Structure formats: C-alpha cells, structure tokens
Amino acid sequence: MSIPVLTQAGELLARYEVLISDVWGVVHDGLLALDPACAALTAYRAQGGAVVLLSNAPGPSEQVGRAIDGKRVPRSAWDRLVTSGDVTRSLIAETHLRKAYHIGWASDRSIFAGFDVEVVGEEEAEFVVATELNDYRTEQPEQYRPLLERFAARGLPFICGNPDLVVHVGHDLLPCAGALALIYEELGGQVAWAGKPYRPAYEMALAAACEVRGGRDVDPAKVLVIGDAVRTDLAGARLMGFDSLFIAGGIHRDETIRDGVVDPAGLARVLADHRPLPLAAMAALG
C-alpha cells in the first residue's frame, strides 16, 4: 500500500469545488488554531472554492462557531459550519418525547433550546442524550456502564451527540460520547448516531455547500473530505462516495508520525483495513 504524502495541499485542493473539512485535529488542536491549515483553506476560498466545516462537536453550530473563534480560527477559512449538535437537534425533534436524561456538560444543554423537552433524573427519563462524558478529564466510559445497563433494560432510546470515541486536547487523549454509545449498543440498546460518519451529517453539509454556491448543485466528484480520523472522516467519505485527504498528525499521530513527519509503515497500519484509500496524506494541512 502506498499513497502520496504531501507537504502542500494547494494543488490537490484546487481540483475540487467543495471541501468538507473536519475541525478538531485539522484546523485547531483543541486549544489554538493550526495556522497553516487555516491559511490553506483561506487561499482555497479566495480562488472560489466553498469550505464547509463538519464537526462532531455536540453543541449547535452557533455555539461551536463562537468556540472556534475563541481558538483564533479565522472566519476567512470557512463558509459554513455543521455540527453533531445540529444533527442531534433534528433527532430530538423526531423522538416526540419530552423527558430527557442528559450526559455531558451543562453548556451542551443548549441543544434542547426551543423544544418542549425537560432534562430530568434517571427515574423519569424517556430517552437519553449523551453529548460528552460529564468530566472527560477525570472519568472513563466504563464508569457509566451500570447507569447504561439500567437505561438499556428499560429500552430507552439513546442519542449520541458526538460519535467520536476519543479526542486530542493539546497532548491529552480524552474519551468522547461515542465510547458511551458503543457500550449502550453492546448492552442491546438502541442508538441514534448524530454526526460523522453517518449520512445525515453529510447531507446537512452538502445543503450548506449548495447554499454557499448560490443554490447550484454539488457534484460529488468535486467534493473532497479532509479529516484525521479513519473511523469517522474517512468512513464518511467512503459512505458518500467522496475523495478524501488524510491528516495523519491528528488523532492517529501516535501511530503515524515519527520525528514530525509521516511514517510510511505507521500510515500503512492505520489504513490497512480502509478502502478505498485516501488520495493522499499529510502530517498537517498546509
């Protein structure tokens, strides 16, 4: 197995009319913007391309957009933002249930805004929404197993508002709500996944790209997915039939990066079970 390892992405990006880019691990590292990536996306937009950021962040896009601003990601780098929180809101609406048990940060409860939904305790709950662990710096997903067993025994629907299993925050690798959802499925529970790599998230991203392009349809052959996670970004590209660019220095960096550059052997191991392969890999977008 061999794919090109690029140091500059401009020539590849120019072949596409729409970029659907991951956020965390591509345009910022959880703390601050990755300036070369932001510059590459800004240059691409200046040449007429449309950039839709597609994030598994569990908050609504307005809230996540403000957080991205706070990490100094310039608005010049993107046209639209679609989040797992946006998809979660659509799934909440589809349940027609009123009493939710929420797992996650208090700030994530903005996803319930505008709905006739009450956040309740365990005994009253009619469905579960997990956006994060309550404290992903001190907790592990297995600590939630007894709670999830009780919910699964009652047959409660479970909405996973962030399908990621783990995320880098600076140098730390911390668990996400997707890890809870896997436990719930293992227990026989019903999970609705809000975000990548599932089709509803990409359909929202394509609708956003169409809007940016003044209503013009988007040709799937002219869409490039940029991401750092095989399980979400690359799998979503495969599902939708889009080309992809793999950012090896993101979530898989401990496996794929040696001395600041892409290690071919590590790259091959990470991509061994993924077909079709990405068009290329980079240590970081630039």
Summary of the structure (lengths in Angstrom):
residues: 286
radius of gyration: 18.7
end to end distance: 23.9
largest distance: 56.3
contacts: 1005
relative contact order: 0.18
helix: 39%
strand: 21%
